[in-house]
Amino acid sequence: MIVNIIISVLIVIAAIAFIDEVIEMWRAPDALTRVNLTGPITGVGVPLLIIANMIHSIADGDEWYVVLVKSVIAIVACLMVASVGSFVMGRSVHAEQIRRGHSATMGKGAGYTGKATTTTGTPLDGQAGGD
């Protein structure tokens, strides 16, 4: 009984994190901000669901050390994939905003030269190179 209460509380907290994230993404002013708002879901919501599943599996009689190892691997993999994925999405969204001339960090059209590059001069939007 107490195990079911713990599992339910973890699932409710994860659901609140998901709902909060949806509301915040809906209110976000641009795509770059929306990409940066994926942290609470991947950092709190999904790991809490994995932990709730781990507790449920152990309570059902599965061997605790196998379930623990699987859960730790799943949480670490989730965090690694989410961090790399959000970096790639953020970089591509930012490059597209610069290419269109209205970056959130630069203001609409401010300083747009027609070429989107990083600080090292690497092209961001598939251009052959800088002039």
BALOVO-991238 format. One record per residue (C-alpha): residue in one letter; residue number from 0; x, y, z. Coordinates in steps of 0.05 Angstrom, whole numbers, plus 32768, in hexadecimal, padded with zeros to 4 digits. Layout:
<site residuo="A" num="NUM" x="X" y="Y" z="Z"/>
...
This chain:
<site residuo="M" num="0" x="8000" y="8000" z="8000"/>
<site residuo="I" num="1" x="8036" y="8032" z="8013"/>
<site residuo="V" num="2" x="805C" y="801F" z="7FD3"/>
<site residuo="N" num="3" x="801F" y="8031" z="7FA9"/>
<site residuo="I" num="4" x="801A" y="8074" z="7FCB"/>
<site residuo="I" num="5" x="8064" y="8083" z="7FBE"/>
<site residuo="I" num="6" x="805D" y="806F" z="7F75"/>
<site residuo="S" num="7" x="801E" y="8099" z="7F6E"/>
<site residuo="V" num="8" x="8040" y="80D6" z="7F8D"/>
<site residuo="L" num="9" x="807B" y="80CF" z="7F5D"/>
<site residuo="I" num="10" x="804D" y="80CA" z="7F21"/>
<site residuo="V" num="11" x="8024" y="8107" z="7F37"/>
<site residuo="I" num="12" x="8064" y="8130" z="7F40"/>
<site residuo="A" num="13" x="807B" y="811A" z="7EFB"/>
<site residuo="A" num="14" x="8037" y="812C" z="7EDD"/>
<site residuo="I" num="15" x="803A" y="8171" z="7EFE"/>
<site residuo="A" num="16" x="807F" y="817B" z="7EDF"/>
<site residuo="F" num="17" x="8063" y="8168" z="7E9A"/>
<site residuo="I" num="18" x="8027" y="8196" z="7EA1"/>
<site residuo="D" num="19" x="8052" y="81CF" z="7EB9"/>
<site residuo="E" num="20" x="8080" y="81C5" z="7E7E"/>
<site residuo="V" num="21" x="8047" y="81C5" z="7E4C"/>
<site residuo="I" num="22" x="802C" y="8206" z="7E69"/>
<site residuo="E" num="23" x="8071" y="8227" z="7E68"/>
<site residuo="M" num="24" x="807E" y="8211" z="7E20"/>
<site residuo="W" num="25" x="803A" y="822D" z="7E0B"/>
<site residuo="R" num="26" x="804C" y="8270" z="7E2A"/>
<site residuo="A" num="27" x="8094" y="8272" z="7E0E"/>
<site residuo="P" num="28" x="809F" y="82AB" z="7DDC"/>
<site residuo="D" num="29" x="80CA" y="8286" z="7DA9"/>
<site residuo="A" num="30" x="80E4" y="8241" z="7D94"/>
<site residuo="L" num="31" x="8128" y="824A" z="7DB5"/>
<site residuo="T" num="32" x="8107" y="8255" z="7DF9"/>
<site residuo="R" num="33" x="80DB" y="8218" z="7DEE"/>
<site residuo="V" num="34" x="8117" y="81ED" z="7DE1"/>
<site residuo="N" num="35" x="8139" y="8205" z="7E21"/>
<site residuo="L" num="36" x="80FA" y="81F5" z="7E49"/>
<site residuo="T" num="37" x="8100" y="81AA" z="7E40"/>
<site residuo="G" num="38" x="812B" y="81A3" z="7E7F"/>
<site residuo="P" num="39" x="80F6" y="8195" z="7EB4"/>
<site residuo="I" num="40" x="80D6" y="815D" z="7E8C"/>
<site residuo="T" num="41" x="8118" y="8139" z="7E7D"/>
<site residuo="G" num="42" x="8139" y="814A" z="7EBF"/>
<site residuo="V" num="43" x="80FF" y="813F" z="7EEF"/>
<site residuo="G" num="44" x="80C2" y="8120" z="7ECE"/>
<site residuo="V" num="45" x="80E0" y="80E5" z="7EA8"/>
<site residuo="P" num="46" x="8110" y="80D0" z="7EE0"/>
<site residuo="L" num="47" x="80D7" y="80D1" z="7F12"/>
<site residuo="L" num="48" x="80AE" y="80A3" z="7EE4"/>
<site residuo="I" num="49" x="80EA" y="8074" z="7EDE"/>
<site residuo="I" num="50" x="80F3" y="8074" z="7F2A"/>
<site residuo="A" num="51" x="80A8" y="8066" z="7F33"/>
<site residuo="N" num="52" x="80AE" y="802B" z="7F03"/>
<site residuo="M" num="53" x="80EC" y="8013" z="7F28"/>
<site residuo="I" num="54" x="80C7" y="8013" z="7F6B"/>
<site residuo="H" num="55" x="808B" y="7FF0" z="7F4B"/>
<site residuo="S" num="56" x="80B8" y="7FBA" z="7F2D"/>
<site residuo="I" num="57" x="80DC" y="7FAE" z="7F6F"/>
<site residuo="A" num="58" x="809A" y="7FAA" z="7F94"/>
<site residuo="D" num="59" x="8081" y="7F76" z="7F62"/>
<site residuo="G" num="60" x="80BB" y="7F49" z="7F74"/>
<site residuo="D" num="61" x="80EE" y="7F57" z="7F3D"/>
<site residuo="E" num="62" x="8137" y="7F53" z="7F53"/>
<site residuo="W" num="63" x="8148" y="7F98" z="7F6F"/>
<site residuo="Y" num="64" x="818F" y="7F9C" z="7F55"/>
<site residuo="V" num="65" x="817A" y="7F8D" z="7F0D"/>
<site residuo="V" num="66" x="8142" y="7FC1" z="7F10"/>
<site residuo="L" num="67" x="8171" y="7FF4" z="7F31"/>
<site residuo="V" num="68" x="81A6" y="7FEC" z="7EFB"/>
<site residuo="K" num="69" x="8172" y="7FF2" z="7EC3"/>
<site residuo="S" num="70" x="8154" y="802F" z="7EE3"/>
<site residuo="V" num="71" x="8197" y="8052" z="7EED"/>
<site residuo="I" num="72" x="81AA" y="8044" z="7EA5"/>
<site residuo="A" num="73" x="8167" y="805E" z="7E8C"/>
<site residuo="I" num="74" x="816C" y="809E" z="7EB5"/>
<site residuo="V" num="75" x="81B4" y="80AC" z="7EA0"/>
<site residuo="A" num="76" x="81A4" y="809D" z="7E57"/>
<site residuo="C" num="77" x="8166" y="80C9" z="7E59"/>
<site residuo="L" num="78" x="818E" y="8104" z="7E76"/>
<site residuo="M" num="79" x="81C6" y="80FB" z="7E43"/>
<site residuo="V" num="80" x="8198" y="80F7" z="7E07"/>
<site residuo="A" num="81" x="816E" y="8131" z="7E1F"/>
<site residuo="S" num="82" x="81AA" y="815F" z="7E2A"/>
<site residuo="V" num="83" x="81C9" y="8150" z="7DE6"/>
<site residuo="G" num="84" x="8185" y="8154" z="7DC4"/>
<site residuo="S" num="85" x="8174" y="8197" z="7DE3"/>
<site residuo="F" num="86" x="81B8" y="81B3" z="7DD1"/>
<site residuo="V" num="87" x="81B0" y="819E" z="7D88"/>
<site residuo="M" num="88" x="8169" y="81B8" z="7D84"/>
<site residuo="G" num="89" x="817C" y="81FA" z="7DA5"/>
<site residuo="R" num="90" x="81B7" y="8204" z="7D76"/>
<site residuo="S" num="91" x="818E" y="81F6" z="7D38"/>
<site residuo="V" num="92" x="8154" y="8223" z="7D4F"/>
<site residuo="H" num="93" x="8185" y="825B" z="7D60"/>
<site residuo="A" num="94" x="81A7" y="8255" z="7D1C"/>
<site residuo="E" num="95" x="8164" y="8257" z="7CF9"/>
<site residuo="Q" num="96" x="8150" y="8295" z="7D20"/>
<site residuo="I" num="97" x="8191" y="82B7" z="7D0D"/>
<site residuo="R" num="98" x="8189" y="82A3" z="7CC4"/>
<site residuo="R" num="99" x="8144" y="82C2" z="7CC3"/>
<site residuo="G" num="100" x="815E" y="8300" z="7CE4"/>
<site residuo="H" num="101" x="8137" y="8300" z="7D24"/>
<site residuo="S" num="102" x="815E" y="82DF" z="7D5B"/>
<site residuo="A" num="103" x="8143" y="82E4" z="7DA2"/>
<site residuo="T" num="104" x="8189" y="82F7" z="7DBA"/>
<site residuo="M" num="105" x="8196" y="832A" z="7D83"/>
<site residuo="G" num="106" x="8153" y="834B" z="7D79"/>
<site residuo="K" num="107" x="812D" y="834D" z="7D37"/>
<site residuo="G" num="108" x="8160" y="8356" z="7CFF"/>
<site residuo="A" num="109" x="8196" y="8372" z="7D2C"/>
<site residuo="G" num="110" x="81DB" y="8363" z="7D11"/>
<site residuo="Y" num="111" x="81C4" y="8331" z="7CDD"/>
<site residuo="T" num="112" x="81F8" y="832A" z="7CA7"/>
<site residuo="G" num="113" x="81DA" y="82F1" z="7C80"/>
<site residuo="K" num="114" x="820B" y="82BD" z="7C9A"/>
<site residuo="A" num="115" x="81FF" y="8297" z="7CDA"/>
<site residuo="T" num="116" x="8240" y="8280" z="7CF9"/>
<site residuo="T" num="117" x="8259" y="826B" z="7D3D"/>
<site residuo="T" num="118" x="828E" y="8292" z="7D63"/>
<site residuo="T" num="119" x="82C3" y="8267" z="7D41"/>
<site residuo="G" num="120" x="82A8" y="8278" z="7CFC"/>
<site residuo="T" num="121" x="8288" y="8235" z="7CEF"/>
<site residuo="P" num="122" x="8249" y="823B" z="7CC3"/>
<site residuo="L" num="123" x="8209" y="8229" z="7CE7"/>
<site residuo="D" num="124" x="81D7" y="8225" z="7CAF"/>
<site residuo="G" num="125" x="81FA" y="81F9" z="7C7C"/>
<site residuo="Q" num="126" x="8220" y="8230" z="7C58"/>
<site residuo="A" num="127" x="8262" y="821E" z="7C39"/>
<site residuo="G" num="128" x="828A" y="8250" z="7C62"/>
<site residuo="G" num="129" x="8294" y="8298" z="7C75"/>
<site residuo="D" num="130" x="82AE" y="82CE" z="7C47"/>
